[in-house]
Amino acid sequence: MDPGTLVAQALAAGVGAGLSGAASSAVTECYAALKQALVRRLAARPGALERIELLERRPGGSAEGLAHDLVLAGAVDAEVVEHARRLLALTAPDAGPRGTYRVDLREARGVQVGDGNTQHNTFG
């Protein structure tokens, strides 16, 4: 998942948890930290801030446009992504990416991991 989508989904999850009353103090604090970090980075981009406020007023709406705005504004950096990851871990701990394969590739040559791959190797 790209960082912009990760941040937008974390915002949506935080808003949803707060609306349902299921938000613990940790979720509330983590959401506030993420939003505060974004507000600092988006001070000169009121359009992106408005999208966050719209999401707060209308939880369950699409966060897709928000992800695009955050990336274009340059608001997605390591600190923001870390806040988003923590928030997602608190709101949906089982929703993270899961590894399908466990592969040891230490001495491998010409390996692909995944589904539906095609590979042609020539070793000489």
N, C-alpha and C positions, 0 to 999 in steps of 0.2 A: 504494500500500500504506500502510495506516495505521501510525503510529509504533510502537504496541504490538506489532503483528504483525511489523514489521521487527526489533524487538529480540528477540522470541521466536525468530524464524527465525535470527537471528545466533547466539543462544545454542545452538540446536540444531545449526547448522552447525559451530560451534566445538567442541562436544562430539563430533560425528561425525568431524571431522578429527583430533581427538586420539585417538579410539578406533582409527581406521584406521592410525594411525602416520604419516599424511601431513601432520601439522601441523609447519610450520616454526617456528622460534623467533619469527618475527613473528606468526604465528597464535596461538601460545601466549601471547605477551605481550599481544596485543590482546584475547584472550578474558579474560585475568586483569584487564586494565584495565576491561573492560565489567562483569565480575562484581563487582569491587571497587566500582565506581560504584553498581551496583544494591544491594549489601549496605549501603552507607552510607544509601541512600534507603529501604531496606526494614527498617531496624533495628526499627521498631515494628510491622512486619507479618510475623511469622514464617511465616504461611501461604504467602505468595508466595516467601519464601526456601526453604521446603520444596519447592515446585514446581520451583525451579531445581535443588535437590539431587536430586530424583527424576529429572529429565531427565538429570542427570549419571550417575546409577546405571543408568538405562534409556534409553540413547541410541536414537533412532529413534522414540521415543514422540511423542505429539501435543504440540505447543507452543501449541495454540489456547487452552486454559484459562489458560496462563501469560500470554499476551498480555493477556487480560481482567484478570487479577489485577494485572499491572504498571500498567495504565492506572488501575484503581480505586485503587491505592495511591499514585498520583501520582508514580511512579518514573520515568516517561518524560519526560525533558526534553532540551534541545538537546545537552548533553554525552553523555548516554546514547545518543541517536540517532546522534551522530557516531561513537562507539565501535562501535556496531552496523554502521553503513555501512562503516567500515574493515574490520571483521571479515568481513563478507559479500564485500567486494571482494577480500580475500585468499583466502577459501575457495572462492568461485565467481565469478571475475571476469566470466564471460560470462552470469551469471544476472540481471544488472541489467535494469531496464526499458529497452526500446529504442523509439526514436521511429519511428512508422510514417509520419508525414507530415513534410515540410519545407515550411512555408508562410510566406510573407512577408505579414503582416497590417497593415503600417504605415498604409495608407490605406483599409483595408477598412471596409465598413459591413454589418451584418447577416450576419456570417459564423459558420458552425459548422464545426468540424473534427472528424471522426470518422466512424464507420460508423452507418448506420441512423437518422440524424437527420431530424426534420421541423421546419420553421420557416416561419412566416408573417410577412412584413415589410410595413409600410406606411411608405413614406418620403414626407414632405410638404414 
